[in-house]
Amino acid sequence: MYNRYWEQVYAVCYNNIREAEVAKEMVQDIFKSLWERRAELVMNNAEHYLIRAAKFKTFEYFRNKAIQQKVGERTMQVCPYASNCTEERVLYNELCSKVNRAVDDLPCQCRRVYKMSREHGMRNKDIARELMISERAVELHISKALSSLRLKLADL
């Protein structure tokens, strides 16, 4: 079947996309798919089936190409200078790890209160109730944590 129809399938693919290598890959994909589904396929007209498969493959190619182009455009809108975006992401990750290390260095209760407040978004009243301490103690722990973080992260 391959020897009989590959040229026609290739012609359909190539005439639609005008890229020889991509068209060859499409032909391979079509016949590979045909081979993998050979037990379940029922074809009345192999030539017609393969031509339609080639047309669908080219439509899929254009659809995927359009999607990739949209993703690329969105990426450029969000971050017009890709190298700066990557650099900023690396710097952000470094900052996060330094902040996390500084938080881990806090005393146990102070760290727990800080995380409940800043990471979990809990209110002082809820923290106090959960830890069975006064709201004033929660405020002092948060204040102590922020002061410590400011000192440790002053160089940033």
Buried (B, 14 or more C-beta within 10 A) or exposed (E): EEEEBBEBBBBBBBEBBEEEEBBBBBBBBBBEEBEEEEEEEEEEEEEEBBBEBBBEBBEEBEEEEEEEEEEEEEEEEEBEEEEEBEEEEEEEEEEEEBBEEBBEEBEEBBBBBBBBBBEEEBEBEBBBEEBEBEBEBBBBBBEBBEEBBEEBEEEE
